Amino acid sequence: MKRLTKPTIRSKIGGELPNLDNYHCNCAPSAHWEMFRIARYSHYINKENGAIRFGVEVVARAYNQLAQYEAGSFRSGKYINHFINFVLPQGMAQLVKDDQGREWSTATWEEVEQEDGSSRFKKVADGKQREVIFNWTPELLAIFDEEDKGLYSHEPDVYISNGLRKNAAQEIQERKNKISECANQINILDCEPAKYIGCYMNSLPINGFTRIAQNIQSARDEVAKIKNPHVRRQQTLILDAIEESPKPVYKPTANTDRLFGYGANITNLKKNVRKVLTAGWIEADLENAQLAIISKIWNIPELKSYLEQGKSLRKDLTSYLHLDSIKDEDRKDEIKGLIKDRIYGLVFGTSQDRILNGKESENDPGFTKDMERFGITNAGQKFLDHPLVKLILKARGQYQKQVLHAGYLLDAFGKVHSVNRKNLLSKIARQAQSWEMAIIYSIYELTNETDAFTIQCYQFDGVSLKFHDEERKQYWIDRIKDAVTQRAKMFDIPTALAFEENQAPSLVNENIYKIMAIQDEKYVQKQEVHPSANFMDTKIFGEFLGSPADINSLSREKIRLMSDNMLQLINDYIRFNAKVVNNSNISWSIIELLTSESIARSMGLLNKVD
């Protein structure tokens, strides 16, 4: 979560919300500002209504009550209500209640009688954390807008919580504390592969991530394309946090061997945004991982044969539901995500009723209503009637009965997990996830042989790779692919790695370069210039094009003011419009001057810049 702002922004917010600095209530110092930081900058946003989720742990940290939280004695409700009713003006915030009038709930279980007269417990509702909807005043929204636009970017950074100036030593200590906290949790894991992965990821040098900062603006441009305003806001906040602290830190959580990024981090980004941000990295993902795994452990030979033929259930369902005629890329991506979520639901225990009718308390409209937006009626029942889906559901029911009868199951690492009716679904999910980790771990084993690549990002059934030796890059891609294939074959799981190199959006577009210089030279009118270009960039670029100033009049001082993105833009312009070079007085020495050493080297076209 974002931790830094500008002094003027913080001062203006404090002026609008004076109780942020009123601690006559005996709250811990900075607690009010920490709660405001959650309200304003948390990426845990309900995509349907924009409400902010206040988890118990994050509230405990805000009020310096972490020890009580870990002891199980912390109750967040009174602190959230104190923030809403005392710190904020009346009516500015309200707790969201579910259809039963509850602000929060634990998981709900009911004892139901079966046909044979026996009884069993059935989970009828998941737990719910408190959510708050904020109604910020126009004055506050104007301040937030100033912050988002970087209006005070010339000011030094200060910490939101206390207003003190950013301190390098404090930043280093903050990272150390975070890594230490996560390391303590990783060290007590009873899963050796998870322990190794956690130690490996958290020990990566930070300089391997700082280079992605140059792609932040391109990533923001990608976020701007997102139509849902709440999701767009969420992704923006994640990028804000990454800009402050780019390297993710991983920690374990209960009931799974998977590791999760601490706070807002790269792993929280939507895939299309992450790919732009991490341009140059290579994504390696297991194909149909969860379906491949259950084809083995649930004994579904038909599904195994289907996957071995290279088929995709998601693509088949798209065609089966007559959705493959949709051409709009945004709508296609949305459909892809909705179908993928329902397929995962088959693996992790989603009920047929929820697929059909959804769940109001969790803002899930169900697959039927999801698809009505695309002109498809009765999609939930059609989904359930698909032959392969019916086969999976039947196998799932049989496997659940088998495991309950045995009272235990084994994971991929040979660990025994006791199973009862209350933990059945979570244990079956954990078992599938253990096989996923066992396969992915084969990539980590190769890191003991070479430093030709690093694993930059762990994503459950995939990783992001960064190669340091271009000449041996393909060799190691082949080695990695083979290692995963052999491990999957050993487990008799029909999956393999698919590779994709992340690339930033191309800047080579004729429309991008329509720039008109204004006579007084105070600014350049941008018709369709790339949004990463700033004011100084566009003014100098206008001069570069020959109007109003000759290119040779550009001073080194002006050139040094230009961003790397704009220097790349000029290089693309030169390559795309060779006639500009041929039909003008621009000399190659000036072009070299306009090109940073790193860009010149990467282009492979220009001499080294002194």
DRENSE-40410 format. One line per 5 residues: their letters; for each residue x, y, z of C-alpha. Coordinates in steps of 0.1 Angstrom, whole numbers. Layout:
<atoms>
a = X Y Z ~ ...
</atoms>
This chain:
<atoms>
mkrlt = 0 0 0 ~ 12 35 -8 ~ 31 51 21 ~ 43 84 7 ~ 27 116 -4
kptir = 37 153 -7 ~ 36 178 22 ~ 11 201 6 ~ -13 172 -1 ~ -10 159 34
skigg = -15 194 49 ~ -46 199 27 ~ -61 166 37 ~ -54 174 74 ~ -72 207 70
elpnl = -103 190 56 ~ -102 162 83 ~ -88 178 115 ~ -95 148 137 ~ -68 129 119
dnyhc = -44 148 142 ~ -68 147 173 ~ -55 120 197 ~ -75 130 228 ~ -92 97 223
ncaps = -60 80 234 ~ -55 61 201 ~ -19 51 192 ~ 1 79 175 ~ -5 80 138
ahwem = -34 55 141 ~ -59 79 125 ~ -37 86 96 ~ -30 49 91 ~ -67 42 90
friar = -71 70 64 ~ -42 55 44 ~ -62 22 42 ~ -94 41 33 ~ -76 61 5
yshyi = -49 38 -8 ~ -59 2 -1 ~ -62 -20 -32 ~ -87 -43 -15 ~ -116 -27 -34
nkeng = -150 -44 -40 ~ -152 -42 -78 ~ -190 -39 -77 ~ -196 -10 -53 ~ -161 4 -46
airfg = -162 -4 -9 ~ -128 -8 9 ~ -122 -40 28 ~ -108 -36 63 ~ -92 -69 73
vevva = -86 -76 110 ~ -48 -77 106 ~ -45 -44 88 ~ -66 -26 114 ~ -45 -42 142
raynq = -14 -29 125 ~ -29 6 121 ~ -36 8 159 ~ -3 -9 169 ~ -22 -39 183
laqye = -5 -66 163 ~ 5 -86 194 ~ -32 -88 205 ~ -41 -98 169 ~ -16 -127 170
agsfr = -29 -137 204 ~ -64 -139 190 ~ -78 -112 213 ~ -81 -82 189 ~ -115 -71 178
sgkyi = -114 -47 149 ~ -151 -35 150 ~ -148 -8 176 ~ -117 6 159 ~ -133 8 125
nhfin = -164 24 140 ~ -142 49 159 ~ -126 59 127 ~ -160 63 109 ~ -178 80 137
fvlpq = -151 102 154 ~ -122 107 130 ~ -144 113 99 ~ -173 138 97 ~ -208 123 100
gmaql = -220 107 69 ~ -187 104 51 ~ -184 67 56 ~ -207 37 62 ~ -203 1 68
vkddq = -216 -23 43 ~ -241 -49 56 ~ -250 -82 39 ~ -285 -94 31 ~ -289 -106 67
grews = -279 -72 81 ~ -244 -83 92 ~ -213 -61 90 ~ -191 -92 91 ~ -194 -130 96
tatwe = -175 -161 101 ~ -182 -191 79 ~ -216 -205 86 ~ -222 -243 89 ~ -256 -260 93
eveqe = -262 -296 103 ~ -284 -313 77 ~ -301 -347 76 ~ -293 -370 47 ~ -315 -396 31
dgssr = -301 -425 51 ~ -310 -407 83 ~ -275 -397 92 ~ -265 -360 96 ~ -236 -340 82
fkkva = -224 -304 84 ~ -228 -283 53 ~ -211 -249 47 ~ -238 -225 38 ~ -219 -192 39
dgkqr = -183 -180 37 ~ -168 -156 62 ~ -170 -119 54 ~ -147 -91 64 ~ -160 -56 71
evifn = -163 -33 41 ~ -167 5 41 ~ -181 28 15 ~ -166 63 16 ~ -184 95 3
wtpel = -155 119 0 ~ -164 156 -2 ~ -158 176 -34 ~ -129 194 -16 ~ -112 161 -7
laifd = -118 147 -42 ~ -101 178 -56 ~ -71 172 -34 ~ -69 135 -44 ~ -70 146 -80
eedkg = -41 170 -75 ~ -22 141 -59 ~ -30 117 -88 ~ -19 143 -113 ~ 14 149 -95
lyshe = 7 186 -90 ~ 34 189 -63 ~ 59 165 -77 ~ 87 190 -70 ~ 82 186 -33
pdvyi = 100 160 -12 ~ 82 128 -2 ~ 67 125 33 ~ 52 96 51 ~ 14 96 51
snglr = 13 83 87 ~ 33 110 104 ~ 43 137 79 ~ 80 132 84 ~ 103 134 54
knaaq = 112 102 36 ~ 143 87 51 ~ 166 63 33 ~ 176 45 65 ~ 140 41 75
eiqer = 131 27 40 ~ 159 2 43 ~ 148 -8 78 ~ 112 -11 66 ~ 122 -35 39
knkis = 143 -55 64 ~ 114 -57 89 ~ 90 -69 62 ~ 114 -95 50 ~ 123 -106 85
ecanq = 86 -110 94 ~ 79 -131 63 ~ 111 -151 68 ~ 100 -161 104 ~ 68 -174 89
inild = 85 -192 60 ~ 111 -209 83 ~ 85 -228 102 ~ 68 -242 71 ~ 66 -280 69
cepak = 68 -279 31 ~ 104 -278 19 ~ 97 -267 -17 ~ 75 -238 -3 ~ 103 -229 21
yigcy = 129 -229 -7 ~ 107 -208 -30 ~ 100 -183 -2 ~ 137 -179 7 ~ 147 -176 -29
mnslp = 121 -150 -38 ~ 127 -129 -7 ~ 165 -129 -11 ~ 164 -115 -47 ~ 183 -82 -50
ingft = 161 -51 -52 ~ 181 -37 -82 ~ 165 -65 -103 ~ 132 -47 -99 ~ 141 -10 -100
riaqn = 144 -11 -138 ~ 107 -17 -142 ~ 101 19 -129 ~ 107 31 -165 ~ 76 11 -176
iqsar = 53 26 -149 ~ 37 51 -173 ~ 31 25 -200 ~ 15 3 -173 ~ -7 33 -163
devak = -17 37 -199 ~ -28 1 -199 ~ -48 6 -167 ~ -66 35 -183 ~ -82 11 -208
iknph = -100 -8 -180 ~ -137 1 -181 ~ -147 -8 -145 ~ -139 23 -125 ~ -133 4 -93
vrrqq = -109 -21 -109 ~ -92 8 -127 ~ -87 25 -93 ~ -75 -7 -77 ~ -49 -13 -104
tlild = -37 23 -102 ~ -32 20 -64 ~ -12 -12 -69 ~ 11 6 -94 ~ 15 35 -69
aiees = 27 10 -43 ~ 50 -7 -67 ~ 65 27 -77 ~ 75 32 -41 ~ 86 -4 -34
pkpvy = 89 -25 -66 ~ 102 -58 -52 ~ 75 -81 -39 ~ 80 -100 -6 ~ 63 -133 -1
kptan = 47 -150 29 ~ 27 -181 36 ~ -9 -182 46 ~ -32 -207 63 ~ -45 -239 47
tdrlf = -23 -238 16 ~ 13 -243 6 ~ 11 -214 -18 ~ 29 -182 -10 ~ 14 -148 -14
gygan = 28 -113 -20 ~ 28 -91 10 ~ 6 -60 5 ~ 1 -44 -29 ~ 26 -59 -53
itnlk = 33 -71 -89 ~ 13 -103 -83 ~ -19 -83 -77 ~ -18 -67 -111 ~ -40 -79 -139
knvrk = -20 -99 -164 ~ -21 -74 -192 ~ -9 -47 -169 ~ 18 -68 -154 ~ 31 -78 -188
vltag = 35 -41 -198 ~ 52 -32 -165 ~ 77 -61 -167 ~ 85 -58 -204 ~ 115 -80 -212
wiead = 107 -107 -187 ~ 93 -140 -199 ~ 61 -155 -186 ~ 61 -193 -181 ~ 28 -208 -172
lenaq = 15 -243 -167 ~ -11 -251 -193 ~ -45 -262 -179 ~ -28 -268 -146 ~ -57 -274 -123
laiis = -77 -295 -147 ~ -46 -315 -155 ~ -40 -322 -118 ~ -76 -333 -110 ~ -76 -355 -141
kiwni = -50 -375 -121 ~ -60 -373 -85 ~ -98 -375 -92 ~ -92 -403 -118 ~ -108 -388 -148
pelks = -93 -406 -178 ~ -115 -388 -203 ~ -103 -354 -191 ~ -67 -366 -192 ~ -71 -378 -228
yleqg = -88 -345 -237 ~ -59 -324 -224 ~ -32 -346 -239 ~ -47 -337 -273 ~ -39 -301 -266
kslrk = -75 -290 -262 ~ -87 -262 -240 ~ -120 -264 -220 ~ -122 -226 -218 ~ -120 -223 -256
dltsy = -145 -251 -261 ~ -169 -235 -236 ~ -166 -202 -254 ~ -176 -218 -287 ~ -202 -240 -270
lhlds = -219 -209 -256 ~ -217 -191 -290 ~ -194 -164 -277 ~ -166 -169 -302 ~ -182 -144 -326
ikded = -175 -115 -303 ~ -146 -94 -317 ~ -142 -66 -292 ~ -110 -73 -274 ~ -122 -59 -240
rkdei = -153 -80 -241 ~ -134 -111 -252 ~ -110 -107 -222 ~ -139 -103 -198 ~ -156 -134 -212
kglik = -123 -153 -209 ~ -119 -143 -172 ~ -155 -152 -164 ~ -153 -187 -179 ~ -119 -193 -164
driyg = -132 -184 -129 ~ -161 -209 -132 ~ -137 -236 -144 ~ -115 -230 -113 ~ -147 -231 -93
lvfgt = -153 -267 -104 ~ -119 -276 -89 ~ -123 -257 -57 ~ -158 -268 -48 ~ -182 -241 -61
sqdri = -217 -254 -58 ~ -240 -259 -88 ~ -265 -235 -73 ~ -239 -208 -70 ~ -229 -212 -107
lngke = -266 -209 -116 ~ -277 -182 -92 ~ -246 -166 -77 ~ -243 -153 -41 ~ -256 -119 -32
sendp = -235 -115 -1 ~ -203 -119 -21 ~ -215 -98 -50 ~ -215 -129 -73 ~ -244 -126 -97
gftkd = -239 -162 -110 ~ -228 -173 -144 ~ -263 -170 -159 ~ -265 -132 -152 ~ -228 -128 -161
merfg = -235 -141 -196 ~ -268 -122 -201 ~ -247 -91 -206 ~ -233 -108 -237 ~ -267 -118 -251
itnag = -265 -154 -238 ~ -295 -168 -219 ~ -296 -197 -194 ~ -258 -198 -196 ~ -254 -213 -161
qkfld = -275 -244 -170 ~ -257 -247 -204 ~ -224 -246 -186 ~ -234 -274 -162 ~ -248 -294 -192
hplvk = -215 -294 -210 ~ -204 -331 -212 ~ -169 -325 -198 ~ -183 -303 -170 ~ -208 -329 -161
lilka = -180 -355 -160 ~ -159 -333 -137 ~ -188 -326 -113 ~ -195 -364 -111 ~ -159 -372 -104
rgqyq = -157 -344 -78 ~ -186 -358 -59 ~ -172 -393 -59 ~ -138 -381 -48 ~ -153 -361 -19
kqvlh = -171 -392 -7 ~ -140 -413 -10 ~ -119 -389 10 ~ -145 -385 37 ~ -148 -422 40
agyll = -110 -425 44 ~ -108 -395 68 ~ -75 -383 53 ~ -57 -375 20 ~ -21 -373 9
dafgk = -6 -343 -9 ~ 21 -343 -35 ~ 49 -343 -8 ~ 36 -373 11 ~ 20 -353 39
vhsvn = -11 -367 55 ~ -40 -343 60 ~ -69 -352 82 ~ -103 -345 65 ~ -137 -339 80
rknll = -169 -324 66 ~ -159 -289 77 ~ -125 -288 60 ~ -132 -311 31 ~ -132 -284 3
skiar = -101 -266 16 ~ -81 -298 20 ~ -90 -310 -15 ~ -80 -276 -29 ~ -47 -277 -9
qaqsw = -40 -311 -23 ~ -44 -299 -59 ~ -22 -268 -51 ~ 6 -291 -37 ~ 9 -309 -71
emaii = 10 -275 -88 ~ 39 -265 -65 ~ 57 -298 -70 ~ 58 -292 -107 ~ 68 -256 -106
ysiye = 95 -264 -81 ~ 114 -281 -109 ~ 122 -246 -122 ~ 136 -235 -89 ~ 159 -265 -87
ltnet = 176 -253 -119 ~ 186 -220 -101 ~ 212 -241 -82 ~ 230 -247 -115 ~ 232 -213 -131
dafti = 229 -175 -127 ~ 219 -171 -164 ~ 184 -164 -153 ~ 164 -154 -122 ~ 128 -161 -112
qcyqf = 114 -126 -107 ~ 79 -134 -99 ~ 61 -165 -84 ~ 25 -169 -95 ~ 13 -203 -82
dgvsl = 11 -222 -115 ~ 37 -200 -133 ~ 67 -177 -129 ~ 82 -147 -145 ~ 118 -151 -157
kfhde = 145 -126 -164 ~ 175 -138 -185 ~ 209 -123 -181 ~ 227 -140 -210 ~ 211 -135 -244
erkqy = 234 -160 -261 ~ 223 -188 -238 ~ 187 -177 -233 ~ 172 -202 -256 ~ 193 -230 -241
widri = 179 -223 -206 ~ 143 -219 -219 ~ 146 -254 -234 ~ 161 -267 -201 ~ 134 -252 -180
kdavt = 107 -265 -204 ~ 122 -300 -204 ~ 125 -300 -166 ~ 88 -292 -161 ~ 77 -317 -188
qrakm = 97 -345 -172 ~ 84 -337 -137 ~ 48 -336 -150 ~ 53 -369 -168 ~ 67 -384 -137
fdipt = 35 -374 -119 ~ 14 -385 -149 ~ -1 -350 -151 ~ -8 -338 -186 ~ 6 -303 -185
alafe = 36 -284 -199 ~ 50 -248 -198 ~ 39 -222 -222 ~ 63 -192 -227 ~ 55 -157 -236
enqap = 78 -127 -236 ~ 64 -95 -221 ~ 66 -65 -244 ~ 57 -29 -239 ~ 31 -14 -263
slvne = 47 -3 -296 ~ 53 34 -300 ~ 58 31 -337 ~ 25 45 -349 ~ 22 73 -375
niyki = -5 91 -355 ~ 17 93 -324 ~ 40 118 -341 ~ 15 145 -352 ~ 30 173 -331
maiqd = 25 210 -338 ~ 48 236 -324 ~ 31 268 -311 ~ 47 301 -322 ~ 55 314 -287
ekyvq = 73 281 -280 ~ 57 279 -245 ~ 42 246 -252 ~ 35 220 -279 ~ 0 210 -289
kqevh = -2 172 -287 ~ -27 156 -310 ~ -20 120 -304 ~ 14 120 -287 ~ 22 91 -264
psanf = 10 99 -229 ~ 44 91 -213 ~ 58 123 -229 ~ 59 151 -204 ~ 57 189 -211
mdtki = 95 193 -216 ~ 96 163 -238 ~ 70 175 -262 ~ 85 210 -264 ~ 119 197 -273
fgefl = 105 171 -296 ~ 86 199 -315 ~ 120 216 -320 ~ 135 183 -331 ~ 109 181 -359
gspad = 123 214 -372 ~ 97 240 -361 ~ 102 265 -346 ~ 138 258 -338 ~ 164 240 -359
insls = 175 206 -345 ~ 211 217 -343 ~ 202 244 -318 ~ 192 219 -292 ~ 215 223 -262
rekir = 229 194 -242 ~ 211 208 -212 ~ 177 205 -230 ~ 185 170 -242 ~ 193 158 -207
lmsdn = 159 170 -196 ~ 142 146 -218 ~ 129 113 -204 ~ 140 79 -216 ~ 105 73 -230
mlqli = 108 103 -252 ~ 143 94 -263 ~ 129 60 -274 ~ 101 79 -291 ~ 126 99 -312
ndyir = 145 67 -321 ~ 112 51 -332 ~ 104 82 -352 ~ 137 81 -370 ~ 133 45 -379
fnakv = 97 48 -389 ~ 103 80 -410 ~ 137 76 -426 ~ 128 105 -449 ~ 132 129 -419
vnnsn = 169 121 -418 ~ 173 120 -456 ~ 155 153 -463 ~ 169 175 -435 ~ 201 189 -422
iswsi = 200 165 -392 ~ 234 150 -387 ~ 240 115 -373 ~ 261 130 -345 ~ 230 149 -333
iellt = 209 117 -335 ~ 236 100 -314 ~ 234 129 -289 ~ 197 125 -287 ~ 201 88 -278
sesia = 210 76 -243 ~ 237 50 -242 ~ 213 23 -230 ~ 189 29 -259 ~ 217 32 -284
rsmgl = 230 -2 -273 ~ 196 -18 -273 ~ 187 -5 -308 ~ 220 -19 -322 ~ 220 10 -347
lnkvd = 240 39 -332 ~ 275 44 -319 ~ 281 46 -282 ~ 272 80 -268 ~ 299 98 -248
</atoms>
